[in-house]
Amino acid sequence: MSIVGDIKDIAEVLQKADNIELYKQVLNLQADAMKILDDNRELKEKVHDLEEKLKIQEDVEFKDNAYWKKSDDDGPFCVPCWDGKGQLMRMIDDEGNVSCPSRECDYTYQTEERKRRDQEAAERISRLNRDSYDRF
């Protein structure tokens, strides 16, 4: 049986024995025991949540301008969202422009591949402009 159940049984015996003062003390004891049990449950939940967060924290690494999970190379995840709020917010890759979907965050970056493509495009445009200028 549980501690609260045992206290309840004792309270019933005291009530039948007509010992009101002791009965009140046992009821207070029962209320205290229920509060302790509730606090214990809440603390266990907090410990569990912190253990889960620690597992994630140990599994996350920073590379290529974002966070990635080491265990399965999952990512990219937003840097400000993880650093500031401890939330793994998956970023969206739109042809090399990677951005955080959170409304509170505006973190973006370009992948190395996107930077290379943009550089090549800029060089082609520069050559075309040079060639066009040379013709006149």
C-alpha positions in Angstrom: 0.0 0.0 0.0 1.1 3.6 -0.5 2.1 6.0 2.2 -0.9 8.2 1.6 -3.2 5.1 1.9 -1.5 4.1 5.2 -2.0 7.6 6.6 -5.7 7.5 5.4 -6.2 4.2 7.3 -4.6 5.7 10.5 -6.9 8.7 10.1 -9.9 6.5 9.9 -8.9 4.6 13.1 -8.3 7.9 14.9 -11.7 9.3 13.8 -13.5 6.2 15.1 -11.5 6.5 18.4 -12.8 10.1 18.6 -9.3 11.6 19.0 -10.0 14.8 17.0 -6.7 16.6 17.7 -4.6 13.6 16.6 -7.0 13.0 13.7 -6.3 16.6 12.5 -2.6 16.1 12.8 -2.7 12.9 10.7 -4.8 14.7 8.0 -2.1 17.5 7.9 0.5 14.7 7.6 -1.5 13.2 4.8 -1.6 16.5 2.9 2.1 17.0 3.5 2.8 13.5 2.2 0.7 14.2 -1.0 2.6 17.4 -1.6 6.0 15.6 -1.2 4.9 12.9 -3.6 3.7 15.5 -6.1 7.0 17.5 -5.8 8.9 14.2 -6.2 7.0 13.5 -9.5 7.7 17.0 -10.8 11.4 16.6 -10.0 11.6 13.3 -11.7 10.1 14.8 -14.8 12.6 17.7 -14.7 15.5 15.2 -14.3 14.2 13.2 -17.3 13.8 16.4 -19.4 17.4 17.5 -18.4 18.8 14.1 -19.2 17.2 14.2 -22.6 18.5 17.7 -23.3 22.0 16.6 -22.2 21.8 13.6 -24.6 20.9 16.0 -27.4 23.6 18.5 -26.4 26.3 15.8 -26.4 25.1 14.6 -29.9 25.1 18.1 -31.5 28.1 19.6 -33.2 28.7 22.8 -35.1 29.9 22.5 -38.7 29.2 24.2 -42.0 27.5 27.2 -40.3 24.8 25.1 -38.5 24.4 22.4 -35.9 24.2 18.8 -36.9 23.6 15.6 -35.0 26.7 13.5 -34.8 24.8 10.2 -34.4 23.1 10.3 -37.7 24.4 13.5 -39.5 20.9 14.9 -39.2 20.6 18.6 -39.8 21.1 21.4 -40.4 19.7 23.0 -37.2 19.6 26.7 -36.5 22.5 28.2 -34.5 20.6 31.0 -32.6 17.7 28.8 -31.8 19.9 26.1 -30.2 22.3 28.6 -28.5 19.6 30.9 -27.3 16.6 28.7 -26.5 18.0 25.1 -26.6 15.7 24.2 -29.4 16.8 22.2 -32.4 15.0 24.0 -35.2 15.5 22.3 -38.6 16.6 24.7 -41.2 15.2 24.8 -44.7 17.5 24.5 -47.7 16.3 26.3 -50.8 18.8 25.6 -53.5 21.7 26.4 -51.1 20.1 29.3 -49.3 19.5 27.8 -45.9 17.2 29.6 -43.4 15.5 29.1 -40.1 11.7 28.8 -40.4 11.1 30.3 -36.9 9.3 33.6 -36.9 11.5 34.8 -34.0 14.7 34.1 -35.9 16.1 35.4 -39.2 19.3 33.2 -39.3 20.3 32.3 -42.9 23.5 31.2 -44.6 24.6 30.0 -48.0 26.1 26.6 -48.5 29.6 26.4 -50.0 28.1 24.9 -53.1 25.8 27.9 -53.4 28.6 30.3 -52.9 30.6 28.6 -55.6 27.7 28.7 -58.1 27.1 32.4 -57.3 30.8 33.1 -57.8 30.8 31.3 -61.1 27.7 33.2 -62.2 29.2 36.5 -61.2 32.4 35.6 -63.2 30.3 34.7 -66.3 28.4 38.0 -66.1 31.7 39.9 -65.7 33.2 38.1 -68.7 30.0 38.9 -70.7 30.2 42.5 -69.7 33.8 42.7 -70.6 33.2 41.0 -74.0 30.3 43.4 -74.6 32.4 46.4 -73.7 35.3 45.3 -75.9 33.0 45.1 -78.9 32.1 48.8 -78.7 
